[in-house]
Amino acid sequence: MKVLLWPGAAGGRDHHTLRAIEERLAPVPVERIDFPYRREGRKAPDRAPKLIAHIGEEAARAGGDGSASRSATEALVLGGRSMGGRMCSMAVAEGLPAAGLVLLSYPLHPPGKPDKLRVEHLPQLEVPVLFVSGTKDPFGSPAELEAAAKAIPGPVTFCWLDGEGHDPKPRADVAICDAVERWLATV
């Protein structure tokens, strides 16, 4: 099994949580991957189709045979922080094979706009999903996320970080890594 992780919209592959997960999971291979717009020095993310295509390309590369076929990517766990995790979930919903999804600080809706849910693709997620979020995340409360996740047919696991917001502090990395490590043992 291999884990591929992407950062949130404003972050990069060196985000402290992504680094902590890579260190904790060793010797399990973990790749922290920037989106092309970050590699090009741009701050604004590309549109979802381009980000999703990038995830498919990286999954094919990491799968070893250069294609996004089931055999190439079924041993991959995909995910990341915020937008990175959301784009991975959309790629899997569109048919990219994966062993599971690790969704850190999933952006369920824009802050202060709970009516603008980002859930259309959730019913297509048939793989195991781990959500790790702060209890004070303005992008989605625990109750909102649990309600939305009922649409996911695959097994869903939650880990709540008490008192943390959308970008948990480095002190929360131990709890995040514990949750990811425990969950991966079940996938």
Secondary structure, DSSP 8 states (H G I E B T S, - for coil): -EEEEE--TT--TT-HHHHHHHHHHTTS-EEE---HHHHTT-SS---HHHHHHHHHHHHHHHHTSSS--HHHHTTEEEEEETHHHHHHHHHHHTT---SEEEEES---S-TT-TTS---TTGGG--S-EEEEEETT-TT--HHHHHHHHTT--S-EEEEEETT--SS--GGGHHHHHHHHHHHHTT-
